Amino acid sequence: MKYLILLGDGMADYPLPDYGDRTPIEIANTTAMDMVAQKGVLGQFCPIPEGMPPGSDIGNLSMFGYDPRNAFNGRAPIEAASQGISLAPDEVAFRCNLVSILDGVMESFTANHISTEEAAPIIDSLNEALTDKYPVRFHSGVSYRHLCIVKASETASLEALNTLACEPPHNITDQEVAPYLPQGDAAVMLHEIMTKAREVLRDHPVNKQRQAAENLPATNIWLWGQGTAPKMRSYAEKFGISGAVISAVDLVRGMGVCAGLEVVHVPGATGWVDTNYEGKVQAGLKALERHDFVFIHLEAPDETAHQGRADLKIQAIEDFDRKIVAPSLAWQENHPDSRILVAPDHFTLISTKTHAGGPVPFAICGAGVTPNNASCYSEAAAAATGILLQEGHRLVQRLIQDKTLNFQ
């Protein structure tokens, strides 16, 4: 049996008043996702366990079949694993966004999607300026997404670092940032690091070039999502299968590393609407020739919703449907001993520009799946089926382990 998960990050949403009270999924042309629902089973599941913060870290762990209540140990250490960064027992990894803060307001949590090529010399400059003064080191990632590794000290213990209250920057777009700065026993040191970083970025050559091109400068770093080294059972141990993961973002690739999966890098995979859709699905279907399981992750619906861009979110969903889901269905016609799962990992709301928990729609078609006569793929259609898996991580467990799938 072959298993293919197609994940549209943050694809689910609430009805939009300006679009006739329809969600972006309902507005978009989703012929292929509708076909998955019609050929198979449609229902709802809860990738975010009750009481946990809604986000791609928690949601994607569920989508890999891990219970976040046991497996989650912070977002940044998962991203560190993706980069091959080993954390010492006394080190805590923080996600380090390059952001644009203007007049104290979070103008852009992505520094207007700064390129990886622009970001790398900025991260180099931070290492040159700060590593001799503070117990930190910075690692370049993709676009605005980077890492800061902090070593515990007398002034900032491991527990103090790990328990800091750090707000994700995508939660505070267009808001004053001061109330959301890190809070806790180790906050003073983090505030100092973030302040010194702002001084480094103020006159950085990359920012001068961006301003000359009338683009937003990366004015600040934002530290959040911290944690110590993760511990996860591999897919070989957990399910007895091999697999691969394809994503533009370190978070999802890091989960693949922790799960013992092959991480397939696709040129032109950006995490935005300009990503290499065709390259990702081709790489995924090729990987199924050597693996049992492939996870293809698309970041664009989430990113566009964080920007409050309904038009771009609709476009991202349509591109996901036409360029990722449709070719996967065509492949399945020649590989009947397979299953395809389509789902988001959480809501990302146009109205608030941030995440929300709650049941989201899933659709599965393929071998051994009992259809439930769904007409289309959408939030409302999934709710109407009456199928609801409260423990979201069990969806993928059932996908892989159940010889027959009947949710009735």
Secondary structure, DSSP 8 states (H G I E B T S, - for coil): -EEEEEEETTBB---BGGGTSB-HHHHS--HHHHHHHHHSEEEEE-SS-TTS--SHHHHHHHHTT--HHHH---HHHHHHHHTT----TTEEEEEEEEEEEETTEEEETTTTT--HHHHHHHHHHHHHHHTTTSSEEEEEEETTEEEEEEE--SSS-HHHHHT-B---GGG-TTSBSGGGS-BSTTHHHHHHHHHHHHHHHHT-HHHHHHHHTT-----EEEEEEEE-------HHHHTS--EEEE-SSHHHHHHHHHTT-EE---TT--SSTTS-HHHHHHHHHHHTTT-SEEEEEE-HHHHHHHTT-HHHHHHHHHHHIIIIIHHHHHHHHT--SEEEEEE-SSEEETTTTEEE-S-EEEEEEETTB--------SHHHHHHT--EESSTHHHHHHHHH-SSB---
